[in-house]
Amino acid sequence: MNRLLTRVVLSAAVTATSFGISAARAESPIPGDARAEAQLLQTEAIKAIKSGEWTKTSELISKAAQVSNDPNLVKMSEWVAAFENQRQEFAAERKKQYEEAVADVNKLLAAGQQTFAIDAAGRAYLLADDKQAFHELPWVREIIANSVDQASEYEAVGNWIGASRVYQYLNVIEPANGLWKDKLKLVTRRIRLSGVYAPEQFKAVVEIEAEKRRAADQVLKPTTQPATKPSDESNDSFKIVWRDTVKGIQMEMLRDALRDARRHYWREVTYKDLLVGGLEGLRALATTPGLDVAFPKLADEAKREAFLENVNQLVAAVNASTSPTDDSLMTRTIARLYQVNAESLEIPEEVFTAEFADGAFARLDDFTNMIWPYDVEEFNKSTQGEFQGIGIQIDIDEQGGLKVVSPIEDTPAYRAGIKAGDVITHINGKNAKGITINQAVKNITGPEGTTVKLTVRSAGDGTSQDYQIKRQKIMVASIKGWFRKPGGGWDYLIDQDSGIGYTRMTNFTKSTTKELDTALKEMQKAGAKAMILDLRYNPGGLLNAATEVSDRFLSGGRIVSTKSDRRPEDEQVTHARADADDVKLPLVVLVNQYSASASEIVSGALRDQTRAIVVGERTFGKGSVQMLFNVDGRMAYLKLTTSHYYLPNGECIHREENSDKWGVEPDVTVTMTSKQMTDAIEARQQQDVLRDALPIAPTDEIVAAAKKSALDVDPQLSAAVLLLKLQLAGAKI
């Protein structure tokens, strides 16, 4: 059964030969033989920790304590035993979740809901102990085969939503199979095309799939009430006027952007790469059923086939070019496309240009894209650091849904209880399926004091709820403590007895370093002897804030470097410097798969310089640097990846396509299930509440229980506290 949840592995970077407890600390002298035996047991315990054998670690430390009668070892034995008990509880919970996922597979198959069995199988895969063995189980192989056929059937009838869901879970179970990634990218593109240019037809497909989902949910949870459509205009789809979104786009903008990409992208890129991607984007436009409602000539089979034949000929010509970096290749190809379009489909120039650009830059990476005239105003708002809204980060998921990446703390959305992974299905009663990010931003944000109604489907149990949320000016503090004090401020000590401090950094802003300095002063004033820096769910932010935070804990050495493959000689390196206010406290940094960019710079620098023990899971792998290039006199921008971040050990943070190494690997790996992550987030939210703002003041017992709950449900945090307690007691970790 799966024990990855509780597997704690120390890498070679975490070195020790013993716990280093001197005999002088014992209450009475320890005989030489006993001391030697205890020393040997301690050494073996370190080896057990490195291999993730916490049961063995507990047994060895307990025996060492019995042999030596050293009070410090006795304390350590108690701490490790307590953690091991908690670890076993976490393991049992993970096993239960795995068994429930497998049971869901069987329920769906028995009820004739085979098309949704892949979803439950994907959840089971993520919880499986031996993922390769799980993949080879006969019933899993059968589900995979059936799902491949089902996805093909979905594509054949234009059900991109269903196909996307299946390919998403095939990609989960077979992550090394690049075919599923490619299929998912294509159907995701078709979802966007359908949602933007044929919203009414797209809405019908969405509703059909939603009804199927409701039926499957009833199989899994027959005692719950069926999900109902929200009231008040619930049948109205969000009106997407594609003519507004492409207004102002000109062909010359595309030419400028392609030139900038070829000259400044982080690696050598040719017009061949970009043009083939652009042609694929236009092919997707011409072969996505239903778009003839916007572009009538697509209904003319002869004209459509003529267009596609010319696209195929141009792809062949571009691939055969002997001068793929020649500017004339780009201008000739676009000119020929322009002529072919005028003679066949007559797609508006703005649409033609936008879809070509989308395909071209998709060939580069996920972070390179155009900011068209329609988008510029909202983009400028997002770079100002404050706005008027409800405080959520959003994205479009693989099914075209509006997904909450994360609520921003201390904002209306956060206080309302909206969580990461939730899906916003309706905005003011209108269906948000297929909405663009910019349209979502325009409709969710608004003047301070006004309200917006969001219908949100929970990522936890799938239930939907309406939220009436009042907008306000969002100015977010980036540093949090362990527990809110009455009247505001933070208690920064997570363990009063041992003197362990705690800070949680939510993002990296221009005020982060100043906030951290304030937190550190209060923490040390309260008696902190060690500290935890929690960077989980931190999406990043400003580079200079990341280097300043790193420098607070380092007195020298490299923090991070940036360079491109095409010009490695232009590497820029940032070093730490020795300052009087450098923090010397023993340090554990917490990270997970949602720690990105600046979070990876900080955790990687502190790990590589052995300044901190990094605990958690491998980070996201967002290590690319984007620059803005003006096109057509600042009317639009190209956001282009120009270089990558590199850690002090020389490793690149960024996750490239099909790469198996990225981000920051923790020294101590502690994984968490999705349910445990949800439970931990909910427990943290309870600790962030301003208690004196509640209708009834909580008792000391309630406050103590809330603090305990956050540790009880968070294995990564528990591991961090244990490691620091061991260090403070003398362990050389």
C-alpha positions in Angstrom: 0.0 0.0 0.0 1.1 3.5 -0.7 3.5 5.0 1.8 4.8 7.8 -0.3 2.7 10.2 1.8 4.9 9.5 4.8 8.2 8.7 3.0 10.8 11.0 4.3 14.0 10.9 2.4 17.2 12.9 3.2 19.4 13.5 0.2 23.2 13.4 0.3 23.1 17.2 0.9 21.8 16.4 4.4 24.9 14.9 6.0 25.5 13.7 9.5 27.4 10.8 11.2 25.7 11.0 14.5 23.4 13.0 16.6 26.4 14.5 18.3 25.1 14.2 21.8 28.0 14.6 24.3 28.2 12.4 27.4 28.6 15.6 29.5 24.9 16.3 29.0 23.8 13.1 30.7 22.8 13.2 34.3 25.5 10.6 35.1 28.6 9.4 33.3 27.8 6.8 30.6 30.0 3.7 30.5 32.3 3.5 27.5 30.6 0.4 26.0 27.2 2.0 26.4 28.4 5.2 24.9 29.8 3.4 21.9 26.7 1.3 21.4 24.5 4.5 21.6 26.8 6.2 19.1 26.4 3.2 16.7 22.6 3.3 17.1 22.5 7.0 16.4 24.6 6.5 13.2 22.2 3.7 12.1 19.2 6.0 12.9 20.6 8.6 10.5 20.9 6.0 7.8 17.3 5.0 8.4 16.1 8.6 8.1 18.0 8.9 4.8 16.2 5.8 3.5 12.8 6.9 4.7 12.5 4.2 7.3 10.9 6.2 10.1 9.7 3.1 12.0 13.3 1.9 12.1 14.5 5.4 13.1 12.1 5.4 16.0 13.2 2.0 17.2 16.9 2.9 17.0 16.6 6.2 18.8 14.5 4.6 21.5 17.1 1.9 22.0 19.9 4.5 22.1 18.1 6.4 24.8 17.6 3.2 26.8 21.3 2.2 26.5 22.7 5.6 27.3 20.0 7.1 29.6 20.9 10.4 28.0 18.0 12.8 28.7 18.4 14.5 25.3 18.2 11.2 23.6 15.1 10.4 25.6 13.5 13.6 24.4 14.4 12.8 20.8 13.0 9.3 21.2 9.7 10.7 22.3 9.6 13.3 19.5 10.4 10.7 16.8 8.0 8.2 18.2 5.2 10.8 18.2 6.0 11.7 14.6 6.0 8.0 13.7 2.6 7.6 15.2 1.3 10.5 13.2 3.0 9.2 10.1 1.2 5.9 10.5 -2.1 7.7 10.7 -1.3 9.6 7.5 -0.3 6.3 5.8 -3.6 4.7 6.9 -5.5 7.7 5.6 -3.7 7.5 2.2 -4.5 3.8 2.0 -8.2 4.6 2.7 -8.3 7.2 0.0 -6.7 4.8 -2.5 -9.2 2.1 -1.7 -12.0 4.5 -2.1 -10.7 5.6 -5.5 -10.5 1.9 -6.6 -14.0 1.3 -5.2 -15.2 4.3 -7.3 -13.8 2.7 -10.4 -15.8 -0.5 -9.7 -19.0 1.5 -9.0 -18.8 3.4 -12.2 -18.1 0.3 -14.3 -21.0 -1.6 -12.6 -23.3 1.3 -13.4 -22.3 1.5 -17.0 -20.4 4.7 -16.5 -17.2 3.5 -18.2 -16.4 6.9 -19.6 -15.7 8.3 -16.1 -13.8 5.3 -14.8 -10.6 6.8 -16.1 -11.1 9.7 -13.7 -11.3 7.5 -10.6 -8.4 5.4 -12.0 -6.3 8.6 -12.3 -7.0 9.4 -8.7 -6.0 5.9 -7.6 -2.8 6.1 -9.6 -1.7 9.3 -7.8 -2.3 7.4 -4.5 -0.6 4.2 -5.5 2.6 3.0 -3.8 4.1 1.3 -6.9 2.9 3.4 -9.8 4.4 1.1 -12.5 2.8 -2.0 -10.9 -0.5 -0.1 -10.8 -0.2 0.8 -14.4 0.3 -2.8 -15.4 -2.8 -4.1 -13.5 -5.1 -5.9 -16.0 -8.1 -3.8 -15.1 -6.1 -0.6 -15.4 -4.8 -1.6 -18.8 -8.4 -2.3 -19.9 -9.6 1.1 -18.7 -6.8 2.8 -20.6 -7.6 1.0 -23.8 -11.3 1.7 -23.5 -10.6 5.4 -22.7 -8.4 5.8 -25.8 -11.2 4.6 -27.9 -13.7 6.8 -26.1 -11.5 9.9 -26.6 -11.3 9.2 -30.3 -15.1 8.9 -30.4 -15.4 12.2 -28.6 -13.1 13.9 -31.1 -15.0 12.5 -34.0 -18.3 14.2 -32.9 -16.6 17.4 -31.7 -17.0 16.8 -28.0 -13.8 18.5 -27.0 -14.8 18.7 -23.4 -15.1 14.9 -23.0 -11.9 14.3 -25.0 -10.0 16.8 -22.9 -11.1 15.1 -19.7 -10.0 11.6 -20.9 -6.7 12.8 -22.3 -6.0 14.7 -19.0 -6.3 11.4 -17.0 -4.5 9.4 -19.6 -1.7 11.9 -19.1 -1.9 11.4 -15.4 -1.6 7.6 -15.6 0.9 7.6 -18.4 3.0 10.7 -17.9 5.8 9.6 -20.1 3.6 9.1 -23.1 4.0 12.4 -25.1 1.1 11.5 -27.3 -1.4 12.3 -24.6 0.2 15.7 -24.0 0.0 16.5 -27.7 -3.6 15.4 -27.9 -4.5 17.4 -24.8 -2.9 20.5 -26.3 -4.9 20.2 -29.5 -8.3 19.6 -27.9 -7.6 22.4 -25.5 -7.0 24.7 -28.5 -10.3 23.5 -30.0 -12.1 24.2 -26.7 -10.8 27.8 -26.8 -11.8 28.2 -30.5 -15.3 26.8 -29.9 -15.8 28.9 -26.8 -14.7 32.1 -28.4 -16.1 31.8 -31.9 -19.1 29.5 -31.5 -20.2 30.0 -27.8 -23.8 28.9 -28.2 -22.9 25.5 -29.7 -20.1 25.2 -27.2 -22.5 25.8 -24.3 -24.7 22.9 -25.6 -21.8 20.5 -25.5 -20.8 21.8 -22.0 -24.3 21.1 -20.7 -24.4 17.6 -22.2 -21.1 16.8 -20.5 -22.3 18.4 -17.2 -25.4 16.2 -17.3 -23.2 13.1 -17.7 -21.0 14.3 -14.8 -24.1 14.7 -12.6 -25.2 11.1 -13.4 -21.7 9.8 -12.6 -21.7 11.7 -9.3 -25.0 10.2 -8.4 -23.4 6.7 -8.8 -20.6 7.7 -6.5 -22.7 9.6 -4.0 -26.3 8.4 -4.3 -27.3 9.8 -0.9 -26.5 13.4 -2.0 -28.9 15.7 -3.7 -28.2 16.1 -7.4 -26.4 19.3 -8.3 -28.8 21.9 -9.5 -28.3 24.8 -11.9 -27.9 28.1 -10.2 -30.9 30.5 -10.2 -31.0 33.8 -11.9 -30.0 33.7 -15.6 -28.3 30.3 -15.1 -29.0 29.3 -18.7 -27.3 32.4 -20.1 -23.8 31.7 -21.3 -21.2 34.4 -20.9 -21.5 36.5 -24.0 -18.2 36.4 -25.8 -18.0 38.9 -28.6 -15.0 37.8 -30.5 -15.0 40.9 -32.6 -14.2 42.9 -29.5 -11.3 40.6 -28.5 -9.5 40.9 -31.8 -10.2 44.6 -32.5 -7.1 46.5 -33.4 -5.0 43.4 -34.3 -2.9 44.0 -37.5 -0.7 41.7 -39.6 2.3 44.0 -39.1 2.1 43.3 -35.3 2.6 39.6 -36.1 5.6 40.3 -38.4 7.2 42.4 -35.7 6.6 39.8 -33.0 8.0 36.9 -35.1 11.1 38.9 -35.8 11.6 39.7 -32.1 11.0 36.0 -31.1 13.6 34.8 -33.6 16.2 37.3 -32.4 15.7 37.3 -28.7 14.2 33.9 -27.6 16.4 32.1 -25.0 17.5 29.5 -27.4 18.1 29.6 -31.2 14.8 29.6 -32.9 14.1 29.7 -36.7 11.3 31.0 -38.7 10.7 27.4 -39.6 9.7 26.6 -36.0 7.4 29.6 -35.7 5.8 29.3 -39.2 5.0 25.6 -38.8 3.4 26.4 -35.4 1.4 29.2 -37.0 0.2 27.0 -39.8 -0.9 24.4 -37.3 -2.9 27.1 -35.5 -4.7 27.9 -38.7 -5.3 24.3 -39.5 -7.0 23.8 -36.1 -9.2 26.8 -36.9 -10.2 25.4 -40.2 -10.9 21.9 -38.9 -12.8 22.7 -35.7 -16.5 21.9 -36.4 -19.1 24.6 -35.7 -17.0 27.7 -36.4 -18.9 28.4 -39.6 -21.4 30.4 -37.4 -18.7 33.0 -37.2 -16.9 32.3 -40.5 -19.5 31.2 -43.1 -17.1 30.1 -45.8 -15.9 27.3 -43.5 -19.2 25.5 -44.3 -18.1 25.4 -48.0 -16.2 22.1 -48.1 -14.5 22.9 -51.4 -13.1 26.2 -50.1 -12.1 24.6 -46.8 -10.3 21.8 -48.5 -8.5 24.2 -50.8 -7.4 26.2 -47.9 -6.1 23.2 -46.0 -4.3 21.9 -49.1 -2.5 25.2 -49.4 -1.6 25.1 -45.7 -0.1 21.6 -46.2 1.9 22.8 -49.2 3.2 25.7 -47.1 4.2 23.4 -44.3 6.2 21.3 -46.7 7.8 24.4 -48.3 8.8 25.8 -44.9 10.2 22.4 -43.7 12.2 22.2 -47.0 13.7 25.7 -46.7 17.5 25.9 -46.7 17.4 29.3 -45.1 15.0 29.0 -42.1 16.4 32.1 -40.5 15.9 34.3 -43.5 13.4 37.1 -43.0 12.1 36.6 -46.5 10.8 33.1 -45.6 8.5 34.6 -43.1 7.3 37.5 -45.3 6.7 35.1 -48.3 4.8 32.6 -46.2 2.5 35.1 -44.6 1.9 36.9 -47.8 0.9 33.6 -49.5 -1.3 32.7 -46.6 -3.0 36.1 -46.8 -3.7 35.5 -50.5 -5.0 31.9 -50.0 -7.3 33.1 -47.3 -8.7 35.9 -49.4 -9.4 33.3 -52.2 -11.1 30.8 -49.9 -12.3 31.1 -46.4 -12.1 34.9 -46.1 -11.4 34.8 -42.3 -11.1 38.3 -41.0 -7.5 39.5 -40.9 -7.6 40.1 -37.1 -8.7 36.5 -36.4 -6.3 35.1 -39.0 -3.4 37.0 -37.4 -4.4 36.1 -33.8 -4.7 32.4 -34.5 -1.5 32.2 -36.4 0.3 33.9 -33.6 -1.2 31.6 -31.0 0.0 28.6 -32.9 3.4 30.1 -33.5 4.2 31.0 -30.0 2.7 27.8 -28.6 5.7 26.1 -30.2 8.0 27.9 -27.9 6.7 27.6 -24.4 3.6 28.2 -22.1 4.8 31.6 -21.0 5.5 33.3 -24.4 2.4 34.9 -25.9 0.9 38.1 -27.4 -0.8 40.8 -25.4 -3.1 42.2 -28.0 -4.7 45.7 -27.9 -7.8 44.4 -26.2 -5.6 42.9 -23.4 -3.2 45.8 -22.8 -5.3 47.7 -20.3 -5.9 44.7 -18.1 -2.2 43.7 -18.4 -1.1 47.1 -17.2 -3.4 46.8 -14.2 -1.9 43.5 -13.3 1.6 45.0 -13.1 0.7 47.8 -10.8 0.6 45.7 -7.6 -2.9 46.7 -6.5 -6.4 46.5 -7.9 -10.1 46.6 -7.0 -11.6 43.2 -6.9 -12.2 40.1 -4.7 -8.7 38.7 -4.5 -8.3 35.5 -6.6 -5.7 34.2 -9.1 -7.5 32.5 -12.0 -6.6 30.4 -15.1 -8.4 28.4 -17.7 -8.2 24.6 -17.0 -8.0 21.8 -19.6 -11.7 21.6 -20.0 -12.1 25.4 -20.7 -13.3 26.0 -17.1 -12.4 29.1 -15.0 -10.2 27.6 -12.3 -9.1 29.3 -9.1 -5.3 29.0 -8.9 -5.4 30.5 -5.5 -7.3 33.0 -3.4 -5.1 35.8 -2.2 -5.0 35.9 1.6 -6.8 38.5 3.6 -9.1 39.3 0.7 -12.9 39.0 0.2 -12.6 35.7 -1.8 -10.3 34.2 0.8 -12.6 35.1 3.7 -15.6 33.7 1.8 -13.9 30.3 1.7 -13.0 30.0 -2.0 -10.1 27.6 -2.4 -7.4 26.7 -4.9 -8.7 24.3 -7.5 -12.3 25.4 -7.2 -14.0 26.2 -10.5 -16.1 29.3 -11.1 -19.0 28.1 -13.2 -21.0 31.3 -13.3 -20.4 35.0 -12.9 -23.5 37.0 -12.0 -25.6 34.0 -13.1 -23.9 33.7 -16.5 -22.1 30.5 -17.6 -18.4 31.1 -17.5 -17.4 28.0 -19.4 -15.2 29.0 -22.3 -14.7 32.5 -21.0 -11.3 34.1 -21.6 -9.1 35.3 -18.8 -9.5 38.9 -19.7 -13.3 38.6 -19.9 -13.3 37.0 -16.5 -11.1 39.7 -15.0 -13.3 42.5 -16.5 -16.4 41.0 -15.0 -15.1 39.9 -11.6 -13.2 43.1 -10.8 -15.0 46.4 -10.5 -15.4 49.5 -8.4 -14.7 49.2 -4.7 -17.9 48.5 -2.7 -19.8 46.9 -5.5 -20.6 43.2 -5.4 -20.2 40.2 -7.8 -22.0 36.9 -7.6 -19.9 33.8 -8.3 -21.1 30.3 -8.5 -18.3 28.0 -7.5 -17.9 24.2 -7.8 -15.7 22.9 -4.9 -12.5 21.1 -5.8 -13.1 19.0 -2.7 -16.5 17.4 -3.0 -17.8 18.8 -6.3 -20.7 20.7 -4.8 -21.7 24.1 -6.1 -22.4 27.2 -4.0 -23.3 30.9 -4.8 -21.1 33.6 -3.2 -22.1 37.3 -3.1 -18.7 39.0 -2.7 -18.1 42.7 -2.2 -15.1 44.1 -4.1 -12.4 46.1 -2.3 -9.0 47.5 -3.0 -6.6 44.5 -2.9 -3.3 45.3 -1.2 -1.9 42.0 0.1 0.7 41.5 2.8 3.1 38.8 1.7 4.3 37.6 5.2 2.1 35.7 7.6 2.8 34.2 11.0 1.6 31.2 12.9 -1.5 32.5 14.6 -3.5 35.8 14.5 -3.3 37.8 17.7 -6.4 39.5 19.0 -6.5 43.0 17.5 -4.2 42.1 14.7 -0.6 41.1 14.3 0.9 37.6 14.5 2.2 35.1 17.0 5.3 33.8 15.2 6.1 30.9 17.5 4.8 27.5 16.3 6.5 25.7 19.2 6.7 27.8 22.4 8.7 25.2 24.4 11.4 24.7 21.8 11.4 28.3 20.5 10.6 27.4 16.9 9.3 30.3 14.8 7.2 30.2 11.7 6.6 32.6 8.8 4.6 32.0 5.6 5.5 33.9 2.5 2.5 34.1 0.1 4.3 35.9 -2.8 7.3 38.2 -3.5 6.4 41.9 -3.7 8.3 45.2 -3.4 7.4 45.2 0.3 8.3 41.5 1.1 11.8 42.2 2.4 10.6 44.9 4.8 7.8 42.7 6.0 10.2 39.8 6.6 12.5 42.1 8.6 9.6 43.1 10.8 8.6 39.5 11.3 12.1 38.4 12.1 12.5 41.0 14.7 9.2 40.1 16.4 10.0 36.4 16.2 13.4 36.8 17.8 12.0 39.1 20.4 9.6 36.4 21.3 12.5 34.0 21.9 12.8 32.1 18.6 15.8 29.8 18.4 15.0 28.3 15.0 12.5 29.0 12.3 10.4 27.6 9.5 10.0 29.6 6.2 6.9 28.2 4.5 6.9 28.8 0.7 4.2 26.3 -0.2 1.7 27.7 -2.7 3.9 30.7 -3.3 3.7 31.4 -7.1 6.7 33.8 -7.1 6.9 37.5 -7.9 9.8 40.0 -8.1 13.3 38.7 -8.7 14.9 41.4 -6.5 12.6 40.4 -3.6 13.7 36.8 -4.0 17.4 37.7 -3.9 16.9 40.1 -1.0 15.1 37.4 1.0 17.9 34.9 0.3 20.5 37.4 1.3 18.9 37.8 4.7 19.9 34.2 5.5 23.2 34.1 3.6 26.5 35.8 4.2 28.1 35.1 0.8 28.1 32.9 -2.2 25.9 32.7 -5.3 22.1 33.1 -5.0 21.0 32.7 -8.6 22.1 33.3 -12.2 20.2 34.0 -15.4 21.5 33.1 -18.9 20.2 32.0 -22.2 21.4 29.1 -24.4 22.0 31.4 -27.3 24.2 33.8 -25.4 25.6 31.9 -22.3 28.5 34.4 -22.1 26.0 37.0 -21.0 25.3 35.2 -17.7 24.2 37.5 -14.9 25.0 36.3 -11.4 23.6 37.6 -8.0 25.7 37.0 -4.9 24.9 37.3 -1.2 26.8 39.6 1.0 27.7 39.6 4.6 25.6 42.1 6.6 25.2 42.8 10.3 21.5 41.8 10.2 22.1 38.4 8.6 19.8 35.8 10.2 21.7 32.9 11.8 18.8 30.8 13.2 18.6 27.1 12.1 16.2 27.1 9.2 13.8 24.7 7.5 12.1 25.8 4.2 8.8 24.2 3.2 8.0 23.8 -0.5 5.5 21.9 -2.6 4.6 21.4 -6.3 2.9 24.9 -6.2 6.0 26.7 -5.1 7.2 28.5 -8.3 9.7 31.0 -9.7 11.0 33.3 -6.9 10.1 30.6 -4.4 12.4 28.2 -6.2 15.2 30.7 -6.3 15.1 31.2 -2.5 14.6 27.5 -1.6 17.3 26.4 -4.1 19.9 28.9 -2.9 19.4 28.1 0.7 19.5 24.3 0.0 22.6 24.5 -2.2 24.5 26.6 0.3 23.4 24.1 3.0 21.9 27.1 4.9 18.5 25.4 5.3 16.9 22.0 5.2 14.3 22.0 2.4 11.2 19.8 3.3 8.2 18.9 1.1 7.8 18.0 -2.5 9.6 19.0 -5.7 8.7 22.5 -6.8 6.8 23.6 -9.9 9.7 24.3 -12.3 8.9 27.8 -13.5 12.4 29.2 -14.1 11.9 31.2 -17.2 12.4 35.0 -17.5 10.0 37.0 -19.7 10.6 40.4 -21.3 8.1 42.6 -23.0 8.7 43.7 -26.6 6.7 46.6 -28.1 5.0 45.8 -31.4 3.5 48.4 -33.7 4.2 51.4 -31.5 3.1 50.1 -28.1 -0.3 49.1 -29.2 0.5 45.5 -28.4 3.3 43.5 -26.8 5.1 40.2 -27.2 5.8 38.6 -23.8 8.9 36.5 -24.7 11.0 34.1 -22.7 14.6 35.4 -23.0 16.6 33.5 -20.3 16.3 30.9 -17.5 17.2 30.9 -13.8 20.0 28.7 -12.6 20.6 27.5 -9.0 24.0 27.8 -7.3 24.7 24.2 -8.1 24.3 24.9 -11.8 20.9 23.2 -12.3 18.2 25.0 -14.3 15.0 25.5 -12.4 12.7 25.4 -15.5 10.8 22.3 -16.5 11.2 21.7 -20.2 8.9 19.6 -22.3 9.2 15.9 -21.4 12.1 16.6 -19.0 12.5 14.5 -15.9 14.6 17.0 -13.9 13.3 20.4 -12.8 12.6 22.7 -9.9 14.1 22.2 -6.5 14.2 18.7 -5.0 13.8 18.9 -1.2 16.3 17.4 1.2 13.5 15.8 3.0 10.6 14.6 0.8 7.2 14.4 2.5 4.3 14.0 0.1 0.6 14.9 0.8 -2.6 13.7 -0.8 -5.0 16.2 -2.3 -7.4 15.7 0.7 -4.6 16.3 3.2 -3.6 19.5 1.3 -7.2 20.7 1.5 -7.4 19.9 5.2 -4.1 21.7 5.9 -5.3 24.8 4.0 -8.6 24.8 5.9 -6.7 24.5 9.2 -4.4 27.3 8.3 -7.4 29.5 7.3 -8.8 29.0 10.8 -5.6 30.3 12.3 -5.6 33.3 10.1 -9.0 34.5 11.4 -9.1 37.7 13.4 -10.5 36.2 16.5 -11.7 39.4 18.0 -13.9 40.0 14.9 -15.9 36.8 15.6 -19.4 37.2 17.2 -18.3 35.2 20.3 -14.7 35.4 21.6 -13.1 32.0 21.5 -11.8 30.4 24.7 -8.2 29.5 25.3 -9.1 25.9 24.7 -10.6 26.7 21.3 -7.5 28.6 20.3 -5.2 25.8 21.5 -7.2 23.3 19.6 -7.0 25.3 16.4 -3.2 25.5 16.7 -2.9 21.8 17.3 -5.2 21.0 14.4 -2.9 22.6 11.8 0.0 20.4 12.9 -2.2 17.3 13.2 -3.3 17.5 9.5 0.0 18.7 7.9 2.7 16.1 7.7 5.1 18.4 6.0 4.9 21.0 8.7 5.1 18.3 11.4 8.3 17.0 9.8 9.8 20.5 9.7 9.1 21.0 13.4 10.6 17.6 14.3 13.8 18.3 12.4 14.3 21.6 14.1 13.6 20.1 17.5 16.2 17.5 16.9 18.7 20.1 15.7 18.1 22.3 18.8 18.6 19.3 21.0 22.0 18.6 19.4 21.4 16.6 16.3 23.7 17.4 13.4 21.3 17.3 10.5 
